[in-house]
Each structure stands twice: as C-alpha cells, then as structure tokens.
C-alpha cells in the first residue's frame, strides 16, 4: 500500500520509493530509505503526512508520499 | 594565509548559529564563482591566530546534483578547507549522521560536532562520544550552541587539529555514491552501542495535537504570528520613534552651523535635510528588520515555524511554492526586506525567486501604518477599516496573479519540489543568540541602506528642490503637471502620482510627499524630508487633501502605493538574494505596471459608485 493510505499509529516498513533520482536523493538524505521502519503519526486529508522514523518526525507532502510504498505490521 | 575551516551540516543542525557565533560581525557575503549560490565567509581570531570560516551551502546530503551540493563537494574534495567541522544533531543522531556518511568518501581532515546535546539530554538520550570518536578516528565534541564555554573548546580543538589532523578511519563500503543503503548501514554500525536506540512509539503532545489539526491549527498559527507582530512592534516602535525625531533635532543646528560658514545653500540642504532624513529612514528600516527577525528567530528556534509550514503547505503549493515559504510570507507582513531574505529556507532557486516575488505583494508594517492615515483623510473610520480589508483581500489576488505570471517560467511544475521537512522537537529559546542574530541583520541592513537610501533621496531631493522654496519652481511640479494627462488615466492627479512614485522608494516617504504637494505651506524639500516632523500635521493635511482629492482617487492611490515596488531596500535585497538582475528588474517592472493598472481599475470602477 501507499504511505498516504496508512492510518495514524500504524507501524510498518518502507518497501519501495518511486520517482526521479533527484527526488530519491532528497528523500534519502532526510532518512527515508527502503526497509526503514516507520510509524504514521498523522494523516489528514489534504495535509502532508506526518511520519516518525529514525528518531525524527517528518512532514511529507502528499504528492511525494504517494510515491512511497509500504507494508504495515499486523 | 590564514587556515580555512569549513562548516558542514544539515538544516536544523545549528550550523548558521555556530557560524554566526564564531565569526560575529566579521562576515563577508559573496557568490560562488559562476553560480547563483551565496558564499558566506567570515573570520575569527584565537590565541593570536586568524582563522577563515566558510559556511558550506547545501541541504541534507552531498550526492544530489544541486548547485549547492556540487559546490560543497568540489570545495572539500579540492582540499580548499584545511579542516571540516561536520555538525550533527545529537537528538536525532542516526538521521543527521547521513551528512558525515556522505562526507566520508572525500577522505579529508574533520571533526564531528555533536550539537544540541541539551535537547538530546532533555529527551533522555545519551551519546557515548568517546566510543564514537574511537570508532570514527576523528575528535567528537559534545556541544550546546548557546554555551559560550563550548566555543572556547571548539576553537581550541580546531587549532590543535590543524597541527595534527585526523581523517575518518571508518567509511561506508559502497559501490557508488548513490548507494544509500550502505551509508545507513555504516551509520547503524558506527552508532551501535553509542546511543540508546530503543524504538519508542511517537505520541503527539497535547499542544501539537491542537496546533497540527487541520482547521483549529491554522487559526492558532495565525493567532500566534499576529501576537508575534504585536511584540515586534512593541520592540521596534521606540527605536522608530527616536529615529523619526532625528531630522527635527538635527535640521536647525546643522543648518545654522553651515549657514554661518557661508556654505552653498545646496550643501546646507543636503547636510541639514537629506542626511538626517536618510538616517531616519535607515533606522526605521533597521528597526523593522530587527523586530521581525527577533520574533521569527524565536518562532523558528522553538520549532513553531515548522508546524506552520506543515499547516500551509497545501495552500502554498497551489501558488507553486511549498510549506517552507510560510515563514518569509508571514515575515513580509512585518517587513518585505526581512521576508525576502527569509526565503533562504527554500532550497530550489526558482521557487525561491517566486517566493520573493510573492512576498512583495504582502503589505509590510509601514504600509499598515501609513495607508490607514491616508484613508482616514477622506473616509469614515468604518470605511477606513473596509479599505484595509480590501488591501488584505487583494494580497491573495496579487499573490495568485504573480504565481500565474511568473510561476511557469520560474518554477515549472515538473521542477517544483514539495515539502519534505522534519518537525523538530520543541526547543527552549536561546534568547542571547536570537537577539544577536536579529541585531546582526539589523546592523547589516542599516549599513546597506545608508548608501542606497541616500542616493535615491538625493535624486528625489534634486527633483523637489527649488531655490525660491516655492512648489511651482521645483522640477517635481514641472514634470508632474506635464505628465498629468497620462497619470489622470490611472486615476491619479500629479500630486498623488508623485506620492505614488515615492512609495516605491520607501513607504515612510509617502506622508511627507503628500504633505508637501498638498499643503504647500512649507518648502517642498522641508516637508518631504521631515525637517519639521511634528509639522506633518495630519489634520491640516487632511483638510487640504480632502478638498482637492476625491474618494475614488484616494482609493486608486492607496491601492497603487500598497502594491507598488515595496521599497528600494526590498528591491536591493531581492537582487542580493536572487543574484539575478534580470529577474529582479522583471518583477519590479511587473509590480509597477500592475500598480498602475490596479489604480486605473479601482478609480474607474469606484467612480461609478462613490
């Protein structure tokens, strides 16, 4: 599923990141990489997604968040 | 030649605080050769030795292909720095170590600065700096950017390392520079046992729950910013008050002195009117910049601005910007100069230039202090409030127009970068540093404003000077009345048109010019340049003004002046920040044209009703 489809407090792992090299470089340097464990903190309509990973709370605009594939823990 | 120390770190690592604290006012801003990227260099002296400090540009990493990243990589690889100080945020060590992982392959002497140890401590995190230093093979210095004694330690360490430098002994093993996995793998190996990395669930604090909620949060954000401006005004009003008294105080003594020496009347006029008035404008601009930077420095440091960016990201992305632009745009309500330099938070040049162009549409504190006075001369208090609301509504329209006109070429849709930013934990504010930085910025703008304001004043003075002291003998009157048939089309008589022109110079000048061209009781030069500040008698002005000017013309004038080029210093700051004469000129011409067009629309439409 996409990161934008996760619910608050759901935890999981990032499985794939799509997009051009520039985007990948931007998103990786802030700490979002494949197989990084994450927790969705807030995901409101028309608002950036808030995720917690690598001890950091990150706000990610929706368009970019849609390019991130994740699996959530059961 | 002095040894060069380069500072490298991610946003929020406290790099600029350390840079400013080390170099103080001994800073130089230039350009990296052939690039539109700012080069910040400064110096400091320790134990009789002078060191050059270079604040390296860039954002989160080095392997992207942005100008900043290429400059920084080339600089370090070329060995231009004798030592690189890599800053990391100790409270988010794993993530911020990425910069060190990127730096590692360059194999140059370095020290690691564990900044924000106080924040890490307050979150219950510990860092074993000795173990980390052992593994990395370079010195690791725990640091609190607000502690003066830590800078002593840093300076001592730098001097020592320049004599016997260390390079990283452990580096990520990766196939190519884009092998991010290997870098994070290396980080977790290096940090194993160094930090306590037990995974905890993140719970939003009560305050954050409110501040980040979609509707209530936006109102809270705006409320906090409004409160901030109130504080900023309280801070800078005394300075502006003192500044505004300067022309009145200095005028007579200087004039008497020079007249006694039988100096040419021109020189008397320049020294007794122009220079004191230049001082007044510069102090007033510096006070605005100081107040705005004080408040926004505070709001940024405690972590509020990142929340505001989150709140307004969707709205701003409709303008081709992104959440981070919220800070410069809000700063614009205080001071356009501050807003224009505040666009530095944006990492994409096109979006940054677009943000500056939009900041121009935001009416600054000066406009809010001048325009209600003008409106009140012909309108009732209720109508005046409506006029102010009208200005506020037009801000959104103008922002939209600017984004439509310049958005496509400055920030083509495919090149726009969306907001990816961290929401830092709430920090305690380090007032001393906020004050110092706001003061540095105010002093900087004051120094730069002196020449610019003086030269433009000189031009205006030449236009309004008349040897007889009569309005009709000035060049301003002759030119003004000559072009009146044209200005009439825009709804403005020559008088209001001249005041409109002066609004592109400084909004503070508008009242003076109006007073000069309407009352005519004093010499034009005297009133325009505030020789008798107390004599800017708004009652008398209002009486003269309302008998000559209609309501539609006043409205046309108010709107045109509010959305004109903000002021000469905003113009020069935009050029300095964008490094593009072409774009600065384009935006300026566009604003000037739009203001005239707006005036004519406002005039002809309201003339039907009023």
Contacts between the chains, C-beta under 8 A, distances in Angstrom:
chain1	res1	chain2	res2	distance
A	9	B	201	7.6
A	11	B	201	7.7
A	21	B	65	7.9
A	21	B	178	7.5
A	22	B	64	6.4
A	22	B	65	6.9
A	23	B	417	8.0
A	25	B	61	6.5
A	25	B	63	6.0
A	25	B	64	4.0
A	25	B	65	7.7
A	25	B	178	7.4
A	26	B	59	7.8
A	26	B	60	7.2
A	26	B	64	6.6
A	26	B	417	6.9
A	26	B	420	6.1
A	27	B	420	6.1
A	28	B	61	7.3
A	28	B	180	4.4
A	29	B	10	7.8
A	29	B	59	7.1
A	29	B	60	3.4
A	29	B	61	3.2
A	29	B	63	7.7
A	29	B	64	7.1
A	29	B	98	5.7
A	29	B	102	7.6
A	30	B	60	5.1
A	30	B	95	7.2
A	30	B	420	5.7
A	30	B	421	7.8
A	30	B	422	6.9
A	31	B	94	7.5
A	31	B	95	4.0
A	31	B	98	6.7
A	33	B	180	5.4
A	33	B	181	6.5
A	33	B	184	5.8
A	34	B	181	7.1
A	35	B	181	8.0
A	36	B	184	7.8
A	37	B	199	7.2
A	39	B	201	6.3
A	39	B	202	5.7
A	41	B	202	5.5
A	41	B	204	6.2
A	42	B	204	7.0
A	42	B	212	6.1
A	44	B	213	7.9
A	44	B	214	5.2
A	45	B	214	7.6
A	46	B	214	7.5
A	46	B	314	5.2
A	47	B	214	5.8
A	47	B	310	7.3
A	47	B	311	7.8
A	47	B	313	7.4
A	47	B	314	6.5
A	48	B	310	5.7
A	48	B	313	5.2
A	48	B	314	7.7
A	48	B	323	7.0
A	48	B	419	6.2
A	50	B	212	7.3
A	50	B	310	7.4
A	50	B	423	7.1
A	52	B	202	3.8
A	54	B	92	7.1
A	54	B	94	4.8
A	54	B	95	4.1
A	55	B	91	7.5
A	55	B	92	5.0
A	55	B	93	7.3
A	55	B	94	5.9
A	55	B	95	6.5
A	55	B	197	7.7
A	56	B	92	4.8
A	56	B	95	4.9
A	56	B	422	5.1
A	57	B	202	6.5
A	57	B	422	6.4
A	57	B	423	4.4
A	57	B	424	7.9
A	57	B	425	7.8
A	58	B	420	7.0
A	58	B	421	7.1
A	58	B	422	5.3
A	58	B	423	7.2
A	59	B	306	7.5
A	59	B	309	7.3
A	59	B	310	4.6
A	59	B	313	7.4
A	59	B	323	7.2
A	59	B	419	6.4
A	59	B	420	7.6
A	59	B	421	5.5
A	59	B	422	7.5
A	59	B	423	5.7
A	60	B	418	7.9
A	60	B	419	7.5
A	60	B	420	5.6
A	61	B	313	5.7
A	61	B	317	6.8
A	61	B	322	6.8
A	61	B	323	7.3
A	61	B	418	3.5
A	61	B	419	4.6
A	61	B	420	7.0
A	62	B	314	7.8
A	63	B	418	5.4
A	64	B	418	4.9
A	64	B	420	6.4
